[in-house]
Amino acid sequence: MQLSLSAFFIWFSAAVNYYFPELIDLNLKPANTLQSKLDREYDFIIVGAGTAGCVVASRLTENPNWKVLLIEAGGDEDAITSTPFLAYFSQNTEKDWNYTTVRQRRACLDRNGKCTYPRGRVMGGTGSLNYMLYVRGNKADYDEWERMGNYGWGYKDVLPYFKKAENYRIPYLRSSPHHGTSGPLSVQLARYQSGLARDFIKASEEIGFRFDDYNNGDQRNIVGESQFNINGPLRHSTSSAYLNPIRNRTNLFVIKRSRVKKLLIQQNIAKGVEYVRNGKIETVYAKEIILSAGAIDTPKLLMLSGIGPREDLQKLGIPVKRNLPVGKSFRDHLTITFYFKLENATTFTPDVWRTTDSIIEFTRKKQGPLSAFPNEVTSFFNPFDKESPPTIQLLHNIGYADMITGSDMSLLWCFVGLLKPKSLGILSLNCSDYRNPPLIDPNYLSEKSDVDHIKRGIDKLFEFTESNAMKKYSPKFTTEFQTRCNGVPKEQLKDCFLSYYSSSYNHPVGTARMGPIEDKFAVVNPSNLKVWGVDNLRVIDASVMPDIPSGNTNGPTIMIAEKACDIIKENYKCN
């Protein structure tokens, strides 16, 4: 029986309580340390329990002699965030910072140019809200990082850290030399399959792709089954993978729902942090501060603390501690969504997932449609040069129709993602009040080459839908749910979609970029991820990426955190 949305969540909550209590058992998560139990000083303070911060907290507390304090603005994951199919419902909630960009001239015009920008405010960070795709990027991405002066960050250097994190549970890849099988982070295929994936792969092969593992270092012209950070039927964020299993370490201290206001810096030395907990300003000190607040909030905290572009900070009355180009090398992936009506398709319609049967199948049997996200096939390519690293990603999703349209029709829901944007954005402060969101300006589609590549990507998508393998489903492109482009002539349709139905892929990077001192955009030292000119302060998250990788950024962020922890351990060993 199909349920209304409100009835679904009532039944779902009841079933979780009965069959799946571990999803909501706070005893299986790190405790929220009482203020009275905190010390005045720690060896390390980590700001942000997101994708990187959870990894860092886990790895640093492996040394029993180090006391580590982890500060997170949000609360715990719950049954909704842990259920793969319900990822959509965690956004635009208290677990999300609910950011938007400044008005874009060339993108998101259906929202008056203000692109929505989900960012996690929860243990696990955005990795607890995202769509769980595990993508490393291309080996050429990391070799380019090294060419830019970031020695030690080439593909040969980072591959061991990808493998260290991974627990590959995809049977035909477990023996691959490219992957790890004993790390904390589960990588697997979705437990539930719609039945269309095989035809999606055939259609992709028909238009020039080869079926392979897109995480083998070479993504060129590859179509593959989507790989997810899922552990059995559940999302596997870094909070679940790295933090929950070590929750009882006596040298780990976690405070939740506490917002860092600024860093305490004296004479170019980071001493501690000032944070707000239960409405009261608190102060704590450490031998070293690690910023892992993400590519939006890490640069914001740096600038609020006086580390950033001198002129910008002075305009806001913030005393300048260090003049650095924070926020000046901001890049993000852009994506465009297209819908196709399907016939003869088994999809994630309300009749499949929004039922008491699907709830019981998930909570009691640990399987079924709620254990999957409806992206089953992903492909990568360069539309101008098939021998070059990919610049476009196609994702083919099935269903979700009722969430998108309010109907129960069968839909093919496709993303065309721009992987290697040349457009450079800026992240800056709105004001000196820590409670205000920053100004997020990705400056989408400001470079002609970005427009050219994504238009060619759209052409390839339509080749896919017109292939022989897809004929049985009679895909019919529709603008029924994107009415701004209704009746637009075919030759102008791509421009219409670029302008109105482009959106952020939510992969911001580079806002505290690593690079040699002569790099005009460099904020942190690539050899140790310390902020240039500031002692005892490191950045470990997607902020430090010197360029954006060819794929989803959660996996590369985990790699950076793994490598950074070994750097820290080696630094202290040498000292």
C-alpha positions in Angstrom: 0.0 0.0 0.0 1.3 3.4 -1.0 1.6 5.8 1.9 1.5 9.6 2.1 4.8 11.2 2.8 3.9 12.0 6.4 2.5 8.5 7.0 5.6 7.0 5.5 7.9 8.7 8.0 5.6 7.7 10.9 5.8 4.1 9.9 9.5 4.4 9.2 10.3 5.8 12.6 8.2 3.1 14.3 9.9 0.3 12.3 13.4 1.7 13.0 12.7 1.8 16.8 11.5 -1.8 16.7 13.8 -3.6 14.1 16.8 -1.3 13.8 17.4 0.4 17.1 21.2 0.7 16.5 20.5 3.5 14.0 19.3 5.8 16.8 21.3 4.4 19.8 23.4 7.2 21.1 25.6 4.8 23.0 27.0 3.7 19.6 28.2 7.2 18.9 30.9 9.3 20.6 29.5 11.0 23.7 29.0 14.7 23.8 31.6 15.6 26.5 30.2 17.8 29.3 31.7 21.2 29.6 32.8 20.5 33.1 34.8 17.4 31.9 36.9 19.4 29.4 40.5 20.4 30.0 41.9 23.8 29.4 44.5 22.5 26.9 44.7 19.6 24.4 47.4 18.4 22.1 45.1 18.9 19.1 41.9 20.8 18.5 40.0 19.7 15.4 37.4 22.2 14.2 34.7 20.3 12.3 33.6 16.7 12.5 32.9 16.4 8.8 34.4 14.2 6.1 38.0 15.1 6.9 37.6 15.9 10.6 36.4 12.4 11.6 39.3 10.8 9.8 41.8 13.1 11.5 40.3 12.5 15.0 40.4 8.8 14.5 44.0 8.6 13.2 45.5 11.1 15.7 43.9 9.3 18.7 45.8 6.2 17.6 48.6 7.7 19.6 47.5 7.2 23.2 49.7 10.1 24.4 47.8 12.7 22.4 44.6 14.3 23.8 42.4 15.3 20.9 39.3 17.6 21.1 36.9 17.5 18.2 34.4 20.4 17.9 31.2 20.1 15.7 28.5 22.6 15.1 25.8 20.0 14.5 24.5 16.9 16.2 24.4 13.2 15.4 23.4 11.3 12.3 20.1 9.6 12.6 17.9 7.1 10.8 17.1 9.5 7.9 20.8 10.4 7.2 21.8 6.7 7.5 19.2 5.5 4.9 20.6 5.8 1.4 17.4 6.5 -0.4 16.4 9.2 2.0 19.4 11.4 1.4 17.2 14.0 -0.3 15.3 14.5 3.0 18.3 15.5 5.1 19.0 18.6 3.0 17.2 21.9 3.9 16.9 20.8 7.5 18.8 21.6 10.7 21.5 19.3 9.5 22.3 21.6 6.6 23.8 25.0 6.8 21.3 25.9 4.0 23.7 28.2 2.2 23.0 29.8 -1.2 25.4 31.5 -3.6 25.4 35.1 -4.5 23.4 35.9 -7.6 24.9 34.2 -10.6 24.7 35.9 -14.0 24.8 32.7 -16.1 23.5 29.9 -13.9 20.5 29.0 -11.6 18.3 31.6 -13.1 15.2 29.6 -12.3 16.1 30.5 -8.7 16.9 34.1 -9.6 20.6 33.2 -9.9 21.0 32.0 -6.3 22.1 28.4 -6.4 21.2 26.3 -3.4 24.4 25.1 -1.6 23.9 22.2 0.9 26.6 21.9 3.5 26.5 19.4 6.3 26.0 20.6 9.8 26.1 17.2 11.4 28.6 14.5 12.5 30.1 13.3 9.2 29.5 16.7 7.6 28.4 16.9 4.0 29.3 13.2 3.7 26.2 12.6 5.8 24.0 14.5 3.4 25.4 13.7 0.0 24.5 11.0 -2.5 27.3 8.7 -1.4 29.1 8.3 -4.7 32.7 7.2 -4.2 34.9 8.7 -7.0 38.6 9.2 -6.8 39.1 11.3 -9.9 41.8 10.7 -12.5 45.4 10.0 -11.9 46.2 13.0 -14.1 44.5 15.3 -11.5 47.1 14.5 -8.8 50.0 14.5 -11.2 48.9 18.0 -12.1 48.8 18.9 -8.4 52.5 17.9 -8.2 53.3 19.8 -11.4 51.9 22.9 -9.7 54.6 22.6 -7.0 52.8 20.4 -4.5 55.5 17.7 -4.3 54.4 14.5 -2.6 50.8 14.8 -3.9 51.3 13.1 -7.3 49.2 10.0 -8.1 51.9 7.6 -6.9 52.0 9.4 -3.6 48.2 9.6 -3.0 47.2 6.1 -4.2 48.4 4.4 -1.0 46.1 6.7 1.0 43.1 6.0 -1.1 43.8 2.3 -0.6 44.4 2.8 3.1 40.9 4.2 3.6 39.1 1.7 1.4 37.3 -1.6 2.2 36.2 -2.6 -1.2 33.2 -5.0 -1.0 32.5 -5.2 -4.7 33.3 -8.8 -5.5 34.9 -8.4 -9.0 37.1 -5.5 -7.7 38.4 -7.0 -4.4 41.5 -8.5 -6.1 42.2 -5.3 -8.0 45.7 -3.9 -7.4 44.0 -0.4 -7.5 42.0 -0.9 -4.3 42.2 -1.5 -0.6 40.1 -4.1 1.2 41.0 -3.6 4.9 40.3 0.1 5.5 37.5 1.7 7.5 35.5 3.0 4.6 33.1 0.6 2.9 32.8 0.8 -0.9 30.1 -1.3 -2.5 27.3 -1.4 -5.1 23.8 -0.6 -4.0 22.0 -3.6 -2.6 18.9 -2.9 -4.6 19.0 -2.7 -8.4 16.1 -1.5 -10.6 16.9 -3.8 -13.6 17.8 -0.9 -15.9 21.5 -0.7 -15.2 22.4 -3.4 -17.7 20.7 -1.5 -20.5 22.3 1.8 -19.4 25.7 0.2 -19.7 24.8 -1.3 -23.1 23.6 2.1 -24.3 26.8 3.7 -23.1 29.0 1.1 -24.8 27.0 1.7 -28.0 28.0 5.4 -28.0 31.7 4.8 -27.4 32.3 4.1 -23.7 33.9 1.0 -22.3 32.7 -0.8 -19.2 35.3 -0.7 -16.5 36.1 0.4 -13.0 36.2 4.2 -13.0 38.3 4.3 -9.9 41.3 2.5 -11.4 43.1 5.8 -12.1 42.1 6.2 -15.7 38.5 7.3 -16.2 38.8 8.1 -19.9 35.6 7.0 -21.8 34.5 4.7 -19.0 31.1 3.7 -18.0 30.7 1.8 -14.7 28.3 0.7 -12.1 28.1 3.4 -9.5 30.3 2.8 -6.4 28.9 4.0 -3.1 30.1 4.6 0.5 27.4 2.2 1.8 27.9 -0.4 4.4 25.4 -3.1 3.9 22.1 -1.2 3.7 23.4 2.0 5.4 25.2 5.1 4.4 28.9 4.9 5.5 30.0 8.4 6.3 33.4 9.0 7.9 31.5 9.5 11.2 30.1 6.0 10.9 33.3 4.5 9.5 36.1 6.2 11.5 34.6 7.8 14.6 31.8 5.5 15.9 34.1 2.5 16.2 36.6 4.4 18.3 34.1 6.2 20.4 35.4 4.8 23.7 39.0 6.0 23.3 39.9 7.8 26.5 42.0 10.4 24.6 39.1 11.5 22.3 36.9 14.3 23.5 33.9 15.5 21.3 31.7 18.4 21.8 28.6 18.8 19.6 26.3 21.6 18.7 29.1 24.0 19.5 30.1 26.7 17.0 33.6 28.0 16.7 33.6 31.8 16.6 37.3 32.4 15.8 40.8 31.2 16.2 43.0 32.7 18.9 46.2 33.9 17.2 49.1 35.7 18.9 52.2 36.8 17.1 51.5 34.5 14.2 51.0 31.5 16.5 47.7 29.7 16.8 47.0 29.2 20.5 43.4 28.0 20.7 39.8 28.6 19.7 36.8 30.6 21.0 33.5 28.8 20.6 29.9 29.1 21.6 28.1 26.3 23.4 24.6 26.6 24.9 24.8 30.3 24.3 28.0 30.8 26.3 31.4 31.8 24.9 34.0 29.3 25.8 37.8 29.2 25.2 40.1 26.2 24.9 43.8 25.9 24.0 46.0 23.4 22.1 49.5 22.8 20.9 48.1 22.6 17.4 44.8 23.7 15.7 43.5 21.8 12.7 40.8 23.3 10.6 38.5 20.7 9.0 35.4 22.8 8.7 35.1 22.3 4.9 35.8 24.4 1.9 33.2 27.0 2.9 33.5 27.3 6.6 37.3 26.8 6.9 38.1 29.9 4.9 35.4 31.8 6.7 37.0 31.0 10.0 40.4 31.9 8.8 39.2 35.3 7.7 37.2 35.9 10.8 40.4 35.2 12.7 42.4 37.8 10.7 44.0 35.4 8.1 43.0 36.4 4.6 43.3 39.2 2.0 44.4 42.3 3.8 42.2 44.8 1.9 39.0 42.6 2.4 39.6 42.2 6.1 40.4 45.9 6.7 37.1 46.9 5.0 35.3 44.8 7.7 37.3 46.1 10.6 39.0 42.7 11.2 42.6 43.1 12.5 44.9 41.5 9.9 47.1 38.7 11.4 48.4 37.3 8.1 47.8 38.6 4.6 47.0 35.5 2.5 44.7 34.8 -0.6 42.1 32.9 1.4 39.0 32.3 -0.8 40.6 33.5 -4.0 41.0 30.1 -5.7 37.5 28.8 -5.4 36.2 26.1 -7.9 33.1 24.0 -8.0 31.6 21.5 -10.3 28.4 22.6 -12.2 25.7 20.2 -13.2 22.5 20.3 -15.3 19.5 18.1 -14.9 17.4 16.6 -17.7 14.2 14.5 -17.4 13.0 11.8 -19.8 9.7 10.0 -19.5 10.1 6.2 -19.7 7.8 3.3 -20.7 8.2 -0.3 -19.5 10.5 0.7 -16.7 10.8 -0.7 -13.2 11.6 2.4 -11.2 11.7 4.0 -7.8 8.1 5.2 -7.9 6.0 5.6 -4.8 4.6 2.1 -5.4 8.1 0.7 -4.9 9.6 2.7 -2.0 6.8 4.6 -0.2 5.1 1.5 1.2 5.0 -0.5 4.5 6.5 -3.4 2.6 9.6 -1.4 1.7 10.0 -0.1 5.3 9.9 -3.6 6.7 12.2 -4.9 4.0 14.7 -2.3 4.9 14.5 -2.4 8.7 14.0 -6.1 9.2 15.7 -7.7 6.2 18.3 -4.9 5.6 17.6 -4.6 1.9 15.1 -3.3 -0.6 14.7 0.1 -2.4 15.4 2.2 0.7 18.9 0.6 0.9 19.9 2.2 -2.5 20.2 5.6 -4.1 18.8 5.5 -7.7 22.0 6.4 -9.5 23.1 3.0 -10.9 25.5 4.0 -13.7 28.1 6.7 -14.1 30.3 7.6 -17.0 33.3 9.9 -17.7 34.7 11.4 -20.9 36.2 14.4 -22.6 33.9 15.4 -25.5 36.7 17.1 -27.4 39.5 14.6 -27.0 38.8 11.0 -25.9 42.5 10.5 -25.1 42.6 13.3 -22.6 41.4 13.2 -19.0 37.6 13.5 -18.6 35.8 16.9 -18.4 32.3 15.6 -18.2 30.4 13.1 -16.0 27.0 11.6 -16.8 24.9 10.2 -14.0 21.8 8.2 -14.9 19.1 8.1 -12.1 15.8 6.3 -12.2 12.7 7.2 -10.4 12.5 9.7 -7.6 9.6 11.0 -9.7 7.2 11.6 -6.9 9.7 13.7 -5.0 10.5 15.8 -8.1 7.2 16.1 -9.8 4.5 15.0 -7.3 3.5 12.2 -9.8 4.1 8.5 -10.0 5.4 8.5 -13.6 8.6 6.7 -14.5 11.5 9.0 -15.2 15.0 8.9 -16.3 16.7 11.7 -14.4 20.1 12.6 -15.7 22.9 14.9 -14.6 25.5 16.3 -17.0 28.4 17.5 -14.8 31.3 19.7 -15.7 34.4 18.2 -14.1 37.2 20.6 -14.9 35.8 24.1 -14.8 38.1 26.9 -15.8 35.8 29.5 -14.2 37.4 30.8 -11.0 35.1 31.9 -8.1 35.7 33.8 -4.9 34.6 33.1 -1.3 34.5 36.1 1.0 33.0 37.4 4.2 29.6 39.1 4.3 30.5 40.8 7.6 32.6 40.3 10.7 29.8 38.5 12.6 30.5 34.7 12.7 26.7 34.0 12.7 26.3 35.4 9.1 26.9 33.1 6.1 29.8 33.9 3.8 29.5 35.2 0.3 29.7 32.2 -2.0 30.4 33.1 -5.7 31.4 30.2 -7.9 31.3 32.5 -10.9 29.8 29.6 -13.0 30.3 29.5 -16.8 32.4 32.7 -16.9 34.8 30.9 -19.2 33.7 30.0 -22.7 35.5 26.6 -22.6 33.2 25.5 -19.7 30.2 26.3 -21.8 31.6 24.5 -24.8 32.4 21.3 -22.8 29.1 21.1 -21.1 27.2 21.6 -24.3 29.0 18.7 -25.9 28.2 16.7 -22.7 24.5 17.4 -23.3 24.8 16.2 -26.9 26.3 12.9 -25.6 23.4 12.5 -23.2 20.9 12.7 -26.0 23.0 10.2 -28.0 22.6 7.9 -25.0 18.8 8.2 -24.9 18.6 7.7 -28.6 20.6 4.5 -28.6 19.2 1.1 -29.6 19.6 -0.2 -26.1 17.2 2.4 -24.8 14.5 2.0 -27.4 12.5 -0.5 -25.3 11.9 2.3 -22.8 10.9 4.9 -25.4 12.7 7.8 -23.6 10.9 11.1 -24.3 12.6 14.3 -23.3 10.3 16.6 -21.4 10.4 20.2 -20.2 7.2 19.6 -18.3 9.0 20.1 -15.0 11.3 22.8 -16.2 8.8 25.2 -17.7 11.2 28.0 -18.3 12.4 26.1 -21.3 8.9 25.1 -22.6 8.6 25.8 -26.3 12.2 26.9 -26.7 13.5 26.1 -30.2 15.9 23.1 -30.3 18.9 25.1 -31.3 18.4 27.4 -28.2 17.5 24.6 -25.7 21.0 24.0 -24.4 21.5 27.7 -23.7 18.2 27.8 -21.9 19.1 24.8 -19.7 22.6 26.2 -19.0 21.1 29.4 -17.8 18.0 28.2 -15.9 18.6 24.6 -14.8 22.2 24.5 -14.0 23.1 24.1 -10.3 25.9 23.4 -8.0 27.3 19.9 -7.8 28.3 20.9 -4.2 32.0 20.1 -4.6 33.7 23.3 -3.5 37.5 23.2 -3.3 40.6 25.4 -3.2 39.5 28.1 -0.8 42.7 27.6 1.3 44.7 26.1 -1.5 48.0 24.4 -0.9 51.0 25.5 -2.9 54.6 26.7 -2.8 55.2 30.1 -1.3 55.6 31.7 -4.8 52.1 30.5 -5.8 49.9 33.7 -5.7 46.9 31.6 -4.5 48.7 29.5 -1.9 47.4 29.5 1.7 49.0 26.3 3.1 52.3 24.6 2.7 52.0 21.4 0.7 54.7 19.6 2.7 52.7 19.8 6.0 49.4 21.6 5.3 50.4 24.4 7.7 49.1 27.8 7.0 51.9 29.9 5.5 53.4 32.2 8.2 51.2 30.9 11.1 52.6 28.4 13.5 50.6 25.5 15.0 47.7 25.9 12.4 46.9 23.4 9.7 44.1 23.0 7.2 42.9 19.4 6.4 39.9 19.3 4.1 38.8 20.1 0.5 39.9 23.7 1.0 43.5 22.7 0.3 43.0 21.1 -3.1 45.0 23.2 -5.6 42.7 22.2 -8.4 39.4 20.3 -8.6 39.5 16.6 -9.3 37.6 14.8 -12.1 34.8 13.6 -10.0 32.9 13.8 -6.7 35.2 15.2 -4.0 34.3 13.2 -0.9 36.8 10.4 -1.7 39.7 12.7 -2.4 39.0 14.6 0.9 39.2 11.4 2.8 42.5 10.7 1.1 43.9 14.1 2.0 42.9 13.5 5.7 44.6 10.1 5.7 47.8 11.5 4.2 47.8 14.5 6.4 47.7 12.4 9.5 50.8 10.5 8.5 52.5 13.8 7.8 51.6 15.0 11.3 52.8 11.8 12.9 56.1 12.0 11.0 56.5 15.7 11.9 56.3 14.9 15.6 58.5 11.9 15.3 61.2 14.1 13.8 60.8 16.7 16.5 
